[in-house]
Amino acid sequence: MKKYIALTAVFAVAIAIACSGGGYSAPSGSILQDTSLALRNDTFAPGTPVGAKTGEACATGYLGIVSSGDASLKAAAAAGGISKIYYTDFKNDNLLGSVISKTCTIARGD
């Protein structure tokens, strides 16, 4: 019985942490989320090329407790061999809230 109570308490804390949110937000799906978002860039002028190369860098979290990965813009540019970034997108995926969540930065340029 004590193990059951301890396990329930651990999951309750995990759910509370997962629901606390933070960071760049998107419409959230409590069962499944698969959204892409553009970074607001006031310097992105009409006619600016998107670029021929694309690079992606991701970070993944589990149960809203543990996360790892490098989703930085620098890592995304390096993954795509990009030296001049023209445009940046973000992609958020999750399963059952924060059981498994993944955020990716997508760099486009040359």
MODELLER restraints for C-alpha pairs under 7 A, 6 or more apart:
rsr = mdl.restraints
at = mdl.atoms
rsr.add(forms.Gaussian(group=physical.xy_distance, feature=features.Distance(at['CA:14:A'], at['CA:63:A']), mean=6.02, stdev=0.5))
rsr.add(forms.Gaussian(group=physical.xy_distance, feature=features.Distance(at['CA:14:A'], at['CA:64:A']), mean=6.03, stdev=0.5))
rsr.add(forms.Gaussian(group=physical.xy_distance, feature=features.Distance(at['CA:14:A'], at['CA:65:A']), mean=6.27, stdev=0.5))
rsr.add(forms.Gaussian(group=physical.xy_distance, feature=features.Distance(at['CA:17:A'], at['CA:64:A']), mean=5.96, stdev=0.5))
rsr.add(forms.Gaussian(group=physical.xy_distance, feature=features.Distance(at['CA:18:A'], at['CA:63:A']), mean=6.76, stdev=0.5))
rsr.add(forms.Gaussian(group=physical.xy_distance, feature=features.Distance(at['CA:18:A'], at['CA:64:A']), mean=4.38, stdev=0.5))
rsr.add(forms.Gaussian(group=physical.xy_distance, feature=features.Distance(at['CA:18:A'], at['CA:98:A']), mean=5.58, stdev=0.5))
rsr.add(forms.Gaussian(group=physical.xy_distance, feature=features.Distance(at['CA:29:A'], at['CA:97:A']), mean=6.91, stdev=0.5))
rsr.add(forms.Gaussian(group=physical.xy_distance, feature=features.Distance(at['CA:30:A'], at['CA:96:A']), mean=5.63, stdev=0.5))
rsr.add(forms.Gaussian(group=physical.xy_distance, feature=features.Distance(at['CA:30:A'], at['CA:97:A']), mean=4.77, stdev=0.5))
rsr.add(forms.Gaussian(group=physical.xy_distance, feature=features.Distance(at['CA:31:A'], at['CA:95:A']), mean=5.82, stdev=0.5))
rsr.add(forms.Gaussian(group=physical.xy_distance, feature=features.Distance(at['CA:31:A'], at['CA:96:A']), mean=4.11, stdev=0.5))
rsr.add(forms.Gaussian(group=physical.xy_distance, feature=features.Distance(at['CA:31:A'], at['CA:97:A']), mean=5.91, stdev=0.5))
rsr.add(forms.Gaussian(group=physical.xy_distance, feature=features.Distance(at['CA:32:A'], at['CA:94:A']), mean=5.66, stdev=0.5))
rsr.add(forms.Gaussian(group=physical.xy_distance, feature=features.Distance(at['CA:32:A'], at['CA:95:A']), mean=4.78, stdev=0.5))
rsr.add(forms.Gaussian(group=physical.xy_distance, feature=features.Distance(at['CA:32:A'], at['CA:96:A']), mean=5.83, stdev=0.5))
rsr.add(forms.Gaussian(group=physical.xy_distance, feature=features.Distance(at['CA:33:A'], at['CA:92:A']), mean=7.00, stdev=0.5))
rsr.add(forms.Gaussian(group=physical.xy_distance, feature=features.Distance(at['CA:33:A'], at['CA:93:A']), mean=5.06, stdev=0.5))
rsr.add(forms.Gaussian(group=physical.xy_distance, feature=features.Distance(at['CA:33:A'], at['CA:94:A']), mean=5.03, stdev=0.5))
rsr.add(forms.Gaussian(group=physical.xy_distance, feature=features.Distance(at['CA:33:A'], at['CA:95:A']), mean=6.67, stdev=0.5))
rsr.add(forms.Gaussian(group=physical.xy_distance, feature=features.Distance(at['CA:34:A'], at['CA:92:A']), mean=5.79, stdev=0.5))
rsr.add(forms.Gaussian(group=physical.xy_distance, feature=features.Distance(at['CA:34:A'], at['CA:93:A']), mean=4.52, stdev=0.5))
rsr.add(forms.Gaussian(group=physical.xy_distance, feature=features.Distance(at['CA:34:A'], at['CA:94:A']), mean=6.87, stdev=0.5))
rsr.add(forms.Gaussian(group=physical.xy_distance, feature=features.Distance(at['CA:35:A'], at['CA:91:A']), mean=5.66, stdev=0.5))
rsr.add(forms.Gaussian(group=physical.xy_distance, feature=features.Distance(at['CA:35:A'], at['CA:92:A']), mean=5.30, stdev=0.5))
rsr.add(forms.Gaussian(group=physical.xy_distance, feature=features.Distance(at['CA:35:A'], at['CA:93:A']), mean=6.56, stdev=0.5))
rsr.add(forms.Gaussian(group=physical.xy_distance, feature=features.Distance(at['CA:36:A'], at['CA:89:A']), mean=6.88, stdev=0.5))
rsr.add(forms.Gaussian(group=physical.xy_distance, feature=features.Distance(at['CA:36:A'], at['CA:90:A']), mean=5.51, stdev=0.5))
rsr.add(forms.Gaussian(group=physical.xy_distance, feature=features.Distance(at['CA:36:A'], at['CA:91:A']), mean=4.18, stdev=0.5))
rsr.add(forms.Gaussian(group=physical.xy_distance, feature=features.Distance(at['CA:36:A'], at['CA:92:A']), mean=6.28, stdev=0.5))
rsr.add(forms.Gaussian(group=physical.xy_distance, feature=features.Distance(at['CA:37:A'], at['CA:89:A']), mean=5.55, stdev=0.5))
rsr.add(forms.Gaussian(group=physical.xy_distance, feature=features.Distance(at['CA:37:A'], at['CA:90:A']), mean=4.93, stdev=0.5))
rsr.add(forms.Gaussian(group=physical.xy_distance, feature=features.Distance(at['CA:37:A'], at['CA:91:A']), mean=6.15, stdev=0.5))
rsr.add(forms.Gaussian(group=physical.xy_distance, feature=features.Distance(at['CA:38:A'], at['CA:88:A']), mean=6.28, stdev=0.5))
rsr.add(forms.Gaussian(group=physical.xy_distance, feature=features.Distance(at['CA:38:A'], at['CA:89:A']), mean=4.31, stdev=0.5))
rsr.add(forms.Gaussian(group=physical.xy_distance, feature=features.Distance(at['CA:38:A'], at['CA:90:A']), mean=6.06, stdev=0.5))
rsr.add(forms.Gaussian(group=physical.xy_distance, feature=features.Distance(at['CA:39:A'], at['CA:88:A']), mean=5.68, stdev=0.5))
rsr.add(forms.Gaussian(group=physical.xy_distance, feature=features.Distance(at['CA:39:A'], at['CA:89:A']), mean=5.59, stdev=0.5))
rsr.add(forms.Gaussian(group=physical.xy_distance, feature=features.Distance(at['CA:49:A'], at['CA:86:A']), mean=6.89, stdev=0.5))
rsr.add(forms.Gaussian(group=physical.xy_distance, feature=features.Distance(at['CA:50:A'], at['CA:86:A']), mean=5.79, stdev=0.5))
rsr.add(forms.Gaussian(group=physical.xy_distance, feature=features.Distance(at['CA:50:A'], at['CA:87:A']), mean=6.17, stdev=0.5))
rsr.add(forms.Gaussian(group=physical.xy_distance, feature=features.Distance(at['CA:50:A'], at['CA:108:A']), mean=6.12, stdev=0.5))
rsr.add(forms.Gaussian(group=physical.xy_distance, feature=features.Distance(at['CA:50:A'], at['CA:109:A']), mean=5.92, stdev=0.5))
rsr.add(forms.Gaussian(group=physical.xy_distance, feature=features.Distance(at['CA:51:A'], at['CA:86:A']), mean=6.66, stdev=0.5))
rsr.add(forms.Gaussian(group=physical.xy_distance, feature=features.Distance(at['CA:51:A'], at['CA:108:A']), mean=5.63, stdev=0.5))
rsr.add(forms.Gaussian(group=physical.xy_distance, feature=features.Distance(at['CA:51:A'], at['CA:109:A']), mean=3.83, stdev=0.5))
rsr.add(forms.Gaussian(group=physical.xy_distance, feature=features.Distance(at['CA:51:A'], at['CA:110:A']), mean=5.21, stdev=0.5))
rsr.add(forms.Gaussian(group=physical.xy_distance, feature=features.Distance(at['CA:52:A'], at['CA:109:A']), mean=6.02, stdev=0.5))
rsr.add(forms.Gaussian(group=physical.xy_distance, feature=features.Distance(at['CA:52:A'], at['CA:110:A']), mean=5.77, stdev=0.5))
rsr.add(forms.Gaussian(group=physical.xy_distance, feature=features.Distance(at['CA:53:A'], at['CA:80:A']), mean=6.11, stdev=0.5))
rsr.add(forms.Gaussian(group=physical.xy_distance, feature=features.Distance(at['CA:53:A'], at['CA:82:A']), mean=6.54, stdev=0.5))
rsr.add(forms.Gaussian(group=physical.xy_distance, feature=features.Distance(at['CA:53:A'], at['CA:108:A']), mean=5.73, stdev=0.5))
rsr.add(forms.Gaussian(group=physical.xy_distance, feature=features.Distance(at['CA:53:A'], at['CA:109:A']), mean=5.38, stdev=0.5))
rsr.add(forms.Gaussian(group=physical.xy_distance, feature=features.Distance(at['CA:53:A'], at['CA:110:A']), mean=5.56, stdev=0.5))
rsr.add(forms.Gaussian(group=physical.xy_distance, feature=features.Distance(at['CA:54:A'], at['CA:80:A']), mean=5.18, stdev=0.5))
rsr.add(forms.Gaussian(group=physical.xy_distance, feature=features.Distance(at['CA:54:A'], at['CA:106:A']), mean=6.91, stdev=0.5))
rsr.add(forms.Gaussian(group=physical.xy_distance, feature=features.Distance(at['CA:54:A'], at['CA:107:A']), mean=5.68, stdev=0.5))
rsr.add(forms.Gaussian(group=physical.xy_distance, feature=features.Distance(at['CA:54:A'], at['CA:108:A']), mean=4.61, stdev=0.5))
rsr.add(forms.Gaussian(group=physical.xy_distance, feature=features.Distance(at['CA:54:A'], at['CA:109:A']), mean=6.63, stdev=0.5))
rsr.add(forms.Gaussian(group=physical.xy_distance, feature=features.Distance(at['CA:55:A'], at['CA:76:A']), mean=4.76, stdev=0.5))
rsr.add(forms.Gaussian(group=physical.xy_distance, feature=features.Distance(at['CA:55:A'], at['CA:77:A']), mean=5.41, stdev=0.5))
rsr.add(forms.Gaussian(group=physical.xy_distance, feature=features.Distance(at['CA:55:A'], at['CA:79:A']), mean=4.96, stdev=0.5))
rsr.add(forms.Gaussian(group=physical.xy_distance, feature=features.Distance(at['CA:55:A'], at['CA:80:A']), mean=3.65, stdev=0.5))
rsr.add(forms.Gaussian(group=physical.xy_distance, feature=features.Distance(at['CA:55:A'], at['CA:106:A']), mean=5.69, stdev=0.5))
rsr.add(forms.Gaussian(group=physical.xy_distance, feature=features.Distance(at['CA:55:A'], at['CA:107:A']), mean=5.20, stdev=0.5))
rsr.add(forms.Gaussian(group=physical.xy_distance, feature=features.Distance(at['CA:55:A'], at['CA:108:A']), mean=6.59, stdev=0.5))
rsr.add(forms.Gaussian(group=physical.xy_distance, feature=features.Distance(at['CA:56:A'], at['CA:76:A']), mean=4.45, stdev=0.5))
rsr.add(forms.Gaussian(group=physical.xy_distance, feature=features.Distance(at['CA:56:A'], at['CA:79:A']), mean=6.26, stdev=0.5))
rsr.add(forms.Gaussian(group=physical.xy_distance, feature=features.Distance(at['CA:56:A'], at['CA:80:A']), mean=6.98, stdev=0.5))
rsr.add(forms.Gaussian(group=physical.xy_distance, feature=features.Distance(at['CA:56:A'], at['CA:104:A']), mean=6.49, stdev=0.5))
rsr.add(forms.Gaussian(group=physical.xy_distance, feature=features.Distance(at['CA:56:A'], at['CA:105:A']), mean=5.68, stdev=0.5))
rsr.add(forms.Gaussian(group=physical.xy_distance, feature=features.Distance(at['CA:56:A'], at['CA:106:A']), mean=4.49, stdev=0.5))
rsr.add(forms.Gaussian(group=physical.xy_distance, feature=features.Distance(at['CA:56:A'], at['CA:107:A']), mean=6.37, stdev=0.5))
rsr.add(forms.Gaussian(group=physical.xy_distance, feature=features.Distance(at['CA:57:A'], at['CA:70:A']), mean=6.30, stdev=0.5))
rsr.add(forms.Gaussian(group=physical.xy_distance, feature=features.Distance(at['CA:57:A'], at['CA:71:A']), mean=4.61, stdev=0.5))
rsr.add(forms.Gaussian(group=physical.xy_distance, feature=features.Distance(at['CA:57:A'], at['CA:72:A']), mean=6.65, stdev=0.5))
rsr.add(forms.Gaussian(group=physical.xy_distance, feature=features.Distance(at['CA:57:A'], at['CA:75:A']), mean=5.78, stdev=0.5))
rsr.add(forms.Gaussian(group=physical.xy_distance, feature=features.Distance(at['CA:57:A'], at['CA:76:A']), mean=4.52, stdev=0.5))
rsr.add(forms.Gaussian(group=physical.xy_distance, feature=features.Distance(at['CA:57:A'], at['CA:104:A']), mean=5.43, stdev=0.5))
rsr.add(forms.Gaussian(group=physical.xy_distance, feature=features.Distance(at['CA:57:A'], at['CA:105:A']), mean=5.40, stdev=0.5))
rsr.add(forms.Gaussian(group=physical.xy_distance, feature=features.Distance(at['CA:57:A'], at['CA:106:A']), mean=6.68, stdev=0.5))
rsr.add(forms.Gaussian(group=physical.xy_distance, feature=features.Distance(at['CA:58:A'], at['CA:69:A']), mean=6.01, stdev=0.5))
rsr.add(forms.Gaussian(group=physical.xy_distance, feature=features.Distance(at['CA:58:A'], at['CA:70:A']), mean=5.88, stdev=0.5))
rsr.add(forms.Gaussian(group=physical.xy_distance, feature=features.Distance(at['CA:58:A'], at['CA:71:A']), mean=4.34, stdev=0.5))
rsr.add(forms.Gaussian(group=physical.xy_distance, feature=features.Distance(at['CA:58:A'], at['CA:102:A']), mean=6.76, stdev=0.5))
rsr.add(forms.Gaussian(group=physical.xy_distance, feature=features.Distance(at['CA:58:A'], at['CA:103:A']), mean=5.58, stdev=0.5))
rsr.add(forms.Gaussian(group=physical.xy_distance, feature=features.Distance(at['CA:58:A'], at['CA:104:A']), mean=4.05, stdev=0.5))
rsr.add(forms.Gaussian(group=physical.xy_distance, feature=features.Distance(at['CA:58:A'], at['CA:105:A']), mean=6.36, stdev=0.5))
rsr.add(forms.Gaussian(group=physical.xy_distance, feature=features.Distance(at['CA:59:A'], at['CA:67:A']), mean=6.96, stdev=0.5))
rsr.add(forms.Gaussian(group=physical.xy_distance, feature=features.Distance(at['CA:59:A'], at['CA:68:A']), mean=5.50, stdev=0.5))
rsr.add(forms.Gaussian(group=physical.xy_distance, feature=features.Distance(at['CA:59:A'], at['CA:69:A']), mean=3.96, stdev=0.5))
rsr.add(forms.Gaussian(group=physical.xy_distance, feature=features.Distance(at['CA:59:A'], at['CA:70:A']), mean=5.51, stdev=0.5))
rsr.add(forms.Gaussian(group=physical.xy_distance, feature=features.Distance(at['CA:59:A'], at['CA:71:A']), mean=5.26, stdev=0.5))
rsr.add(forms.Gaussian(group=physical.xy_distance, feature=features.Distance(at['CA:59:A'], at['CA:102:A']), mean=5.73, stdev=0.5))
rsr.add(forms.Gaussian(group=physical.xy_distance, feature=features.Distance(at['CA:59:A'], at['CA:103:A']), mean=5.51, stdev=0.5))
rsr.add(forms.Gaussian(group=physical.xy_distance, feature=features.Distance(at['CA:59:A'], at['CA:104:A']), mean=6.42, stdev=0.5))
rsr.add(forms.Gaussian(group=physical.xy_distance, feature=features.Distance(at['CA:60:A'], at['CA:67:A']), mean=5.43, stdev=0.5))
rsr.add(forms.Gaussian(group=physical.xy_distance, feature=features.Distance(at['CA:60:A'], at['CA:68:A']), mean=5.59, stdev=0.5))
rsr.add(forms.Gaussian(group=physical.xy_distance, feature=features.Distance(at['CA:60:A'], at['CA:69:A']), mean=6.23, stdev=0.5))
rsr.add(forms.Gaussian(group=physical.xy_distance, feature=features.Distance(at['CA:60:A'], at['CA:101:A']), mean=5.66, stdev=0.5))
rsr.add(forms.Gaussian(group=physical.xy_distance, feature=features.Distance(at['CA:60:A'], at['CA:102:A']), mean=4.33, stdev=0.5))
rsr.add(forms.Gaussian(group=physical.xy_distance, feature=features.Distance(at['CA:60:A'], at['CA:103:A']), mean=6.53, stdev=0.5))
rsr.add(forms.Gaussian(group=physical.xy_distance, feature=features.Distance(at['CA:61:A'], at['CA:67:A']), mean=3.82, stdev=0.5))
rsr.add(forms.Gaussian(group=physical.xy_distance, feature=features.Distance(at['CA:61:A'], at['CA:68:A']), mean=6.44, stdev=0.5))
rsr.add(forms.Gaussian(group=physical.xy_distance, feature=features.Distance(at['CA:61:A'], at['CA:100:A']), mean=5.81, stdev=0.5))
rsr.add(forms.Gaussian(group=physical.xy_distance, feature=features.Distance(at['CA:61:A'], at['CA:101:A']), mean=5.10, stdev=0.5))
rsr.add(forms.Gaussian(group=physical.xy_distance, feature=features.Distance(at['CA:61:A'], at['CA:102:A']), mean=6.27, stdev=0.5))
rsr.add(forms.Gaussian(group=physical.xy_distance, feature=features.Distance(at['CA:62:A'], at['CA:98:A']), mean=6.54, stdev=0.5))
rsr.add(forms.Gaussian(group=physical.xy_distance, feature=features.Distance(at['CA:62:A'], at['CA:99:A']), mean=5.37, stdev=0.5))
rsr.add(forms.Gaussian(group=physical.xy_distance, feature=features.Distance(at['CA:62:A'], at['CA:100:A']), mean=4.74, stdev=0.5))
rsr.add(forms.Gaussian(group=physical.xy_distance, feature=features.Distance(at['CA:62:A'], at['CA:101:A']), mean=6.48, stdev=0.5))
rsr.add(forms.Gaussian(group=physical.xy_distance, feature=features.Distance(at['CA:63:A'], at['CA:98:A']), mean=5.17, stdev=0.5))
rsr.add(forms.Gaussian(group=physical.xy_distance, feature=features.Distance(at['CA:63:A'], at['CA:99:A']), mean=4.19, stdev=0.5))
rsr.add(forms.Gaussian(group=physical.xy_distance, feature=features.Distance(at['CA:63:A'], at['CA:100:A']), mean=6.25, stdev=0.5))
rsr.add(forms.Gaussian(group=physical.xy_distance, feature=features.Distance(at['CA:64:A'], at['CA:98:A']), mean=5.31, stdev=0.5))
rsr.add(forms.Gaussian(group=physical.xy_distance, feature=features.Distance(at['CA:64:A'], at['CA:99:A']), mean=6.78, stdev=0.5))
rsr.add(forms.Gaussian(group=physical.xy_distance, feature=features.Distance(at['CA:71:A'], at['CA:104:A']), mean=5.66, stdev=0.5))
rsr.add(forms.Gaussian(group=physical.xy_distance, feature=features.Distance(at['CA:71:A'], at['CA:105:A']), mean=5.57, stdev=0.5))
rsr.add(forms.Gaussian(group=physical.xy_distance, feature=features.Distance(at['CA:72:A'], at['CA:105:A']), mean=6.59, stdev=0.5))
rsr.add(forms.Gaussian(group=physical.xy_distance, feature=features.Distance(at['CA:73:A'], at['CA:105:A']), mean=6.28, stdev=0.5))
rsr.add(forms.Gaussian(group=physical.xy_distance, feature=features.Distance(at['CA:73:A'], at['CA:107:A']), mean=6.72, stdev=0.5))
rsr.add(forms.Gaussian(group=physical.xy_distance, feature=features.Distance(at['CA:76:A'], at['CA:105:A']), mean=6.28, stdev=0.5))
rsr.add(forms.Gaussian(group=physical.xy_distance, feature=features.Distance(at['CA:76:A'], at['CA:106:A']), mean=6.02, stdev=0.5))
rsr.add(forms.Gaussian(group=physical.xy_distance, feature=features.Distance(at['CA:76:A'], at['CA:107:A']), mean=5.67, stdev=0.5))
rsr.add(forms.Gaussian(group=physical.xy_distance, feature=features.Distance(at['CA:77:A'], at['CA:83:A']), mean=6.94, stdev=0.5))
rsr.add(forms.Gaussian(group=physical.xy_distance, feature=features.Distance(at['CA:77:A'], at['CA:107:A']), mean=5.70, stdev=0.5))
rsr.add(forms.Gaussian(group=physical.xy_distance, feature=features.Distance(at['CA:82:A'], at['CA:109:A']), mean=5.94, stdev=0.5))
rsr.add(forms.Gaussian(group=physical.xy_distance, feature=features.Distance(at['CA:82:A'], at['CA:110:A']), mean=5.18, stdev=0.5))
rsr.add(forms.Gaussian(group=physical.xy_distance, feature=features.Distance(at['CA:83:A'], at['CA:110:A']), mean=6.12, stdev=0.5))
rsr.add(forms.Gaussian(group=physical.xy_distance, feature=features.Distance(at['CA:84:A'], at['CA:109:A']), mean=5.61, stdev=0.5))
rsr.add(forms.Gaussian(group=physical.xy_distance, feature=features.Distance(at['CA:84:A'], at['CA:110:A']), mean=5.37, stdev=0.5))
rsr.add(forms.Gaussian(group=physical.xy_distance, feature=features.Distance(at['CA:85:A'], at['CA:107:A']), mean=6.48, stdev=0.5))
rsr.add(forms.Gaussian(group=physical.xy_distance, feature=features.Distance(at['CA:85:A'], at['CA:108:A']), mean=5.84, stdev=0.5))
rsr.add(forms.Gaussian(group=physical.xy_distance, feature=features.Distance(at['CA:85:A'], at['CA:109:A']), mean=4.47, stdev=0.5))
rsr.add(forms.Gaussian(group=physical.xy_distance, feature=features.Distance(at['CA:85:A'], at['CA:110:A']), mean=6.72, stdev=0.5))
rsr.add(forms.Gaussian(group=physical.xy_distance, feature=features.Distance(at['CA:86:A'], at['CA:108:A']), mean=5.90, stdev=0.5))
rsr.add(forms.Gaussian(group=physical.xy_distance, feature=features.Distance(at['CA:86:A'], at['CA:109:A']), mean=4.95, stdev=0.5))
rsr.add(forms.Gaussian(group=physical.xy_distance, feature=features.Distance(at['CA:87:A'], at['CA:107:A']), mean=6.10, stdev=0.5))
rsr.add(forms.Gaussian(group=physical.xy_distance, feature=features.Distance(at['CA:87:A'], at['CA:108:A']), mean=5.17, stdev=0.5))
rsr.add(forms.Gaussian(group=physical.xy_distance, feature=features.Distance(at['CA:87:A'], at['CA:109:A']), mean=6.69, stdev=0.5))
rsr.add(forms.Gaussian(group=physical.xy_distance, feature=features.Distance(at['CA:88:A'], at['CA:106:A']), mean=5.62, stdev=0.5))
rsr.add(forms.Gaussian(group=physical.xy_distance, feature=features.Distance(at['CA:88:A'], at['CA:107:A']), mean=4.72, stdev=0.5))
rsr.add(forms.Gaussian(group=physical.xy_distance, feature=features.Distance(at['CA:88:A'], at['CA:108:A']), mean=6.18, stdev=0.5))
rsr.add(forms.Gaussian(group=physical.xy_distance, feature=features.Distance(at['CA:89:A'], at['CA:105:A']), mean=5.98, stdev=0.5))
rsr.add(forms.Gaussian(group=physical.xy_distance, feature=features.Distance(at['CA:89:A'], at['CA:106:A']), mean=4.97, stdev=0.5))
rsr.add(forms.Gaussian(group=physical.xy_distance, feature=features.Distance(at['CA:89:A'], at['CA:107:A']), mean=6.59, stdev=0.5))
rsr.add(forms.Gaussian(group=physical.xy_distance, feature=features.Distance(at['CA:90:A'], at['CA:104:A']), mean=5.58, stdev=0.5))
rsr.add(forms.Gaussian(group=physical.xy_distance, feature=features.Distance(at['CA:90:A'], at['CA:105:A']), mean=4.69, stdev=0.5))
rsr.add(forms.Gaussian(group=physical.xy_distance, feature=features.Distance(at['CA:90:A'], at['CA:106:A']), mean=5.90, stdev=0.5))
rsr.add(forms.Gaussian(group=physical.xy_distance, feature=features.Distance(at['CA:91:A'], at['CA:103:A']), mean=5.67, stdev=0.5))
rsr.add(forms.Gaussian(group=physical.xy_distance, feature=features.Distance(at['CA:91:A'], at['CA:104:A']), mean=5.05, stdev=0.5))
rsr.add(forms.Gaussian(group=physical.xy_distance, feature=features.Distance(at['CA:91:A'], at['CA:105:A']), mean=6.57, stdev=0.5))
rsr.add(forms.Gaussian(group=physical.xy_distance, feature=features.Distance(at['CA:92:A'], at['CA:102:A']), mean=5.81, stdev=0.5))
rsr.add(forms.Gaussian(group=physical.xy_distance, feature=features.Distance(at['CA:92:A'], at['CA:103:A']), mean=4.58, stdev=0.5))
rsr.add(forms.Gaussian(group=physical.xy_distance, feature=features.Distance(at['CA:92:A'], at['CA:104:A']), mean=6.52, stdev=0.5))
rsr.add(forms.Gaussian(group=physical.xy_distance, feature=features.Distance(at['CA:93:A'], at['CA:101:A']), mean=5.66, stdev=0.5))
rsr.add(forms.Gaussian(group=physical.xy_distance, feature=features.Distance(at['CA:93:A'], at['CA:102:A']), mean=5.13, stdev=0.5))
rsr.add(forms.Gaussian(group=physical.xy_distance, feature=features.Distance(at['CA:93:A'], at['CA:103:A']), mean=6.46, stdev=0.5))
rsr.add(forms.Gaussian(group=physical.xy_distance, feature=features.Distance(at['CA:94:A'], at['CA:100:A']), mean=5.56, stdev=0.5))
rsr.add(forms.Gaussian(group=physical.xy_distance, feature=features.Distance(at['CA:94:A'], at['CA:101:A']), mean=4.08, stdev=0.5))
rsr.add(forms.Gaussian(group=physical.xy_distance, feature=features.Distance(at['CA:94:A'], at['CA:102:A']), mean=6.18, stdev=0.5))
rsr.add(forms.Gaussian(group=physical.xy_distance, feature=features.Distance(at['CA:95:A'], at['CA:101:A']), mean=6.40, stdev=0.5))
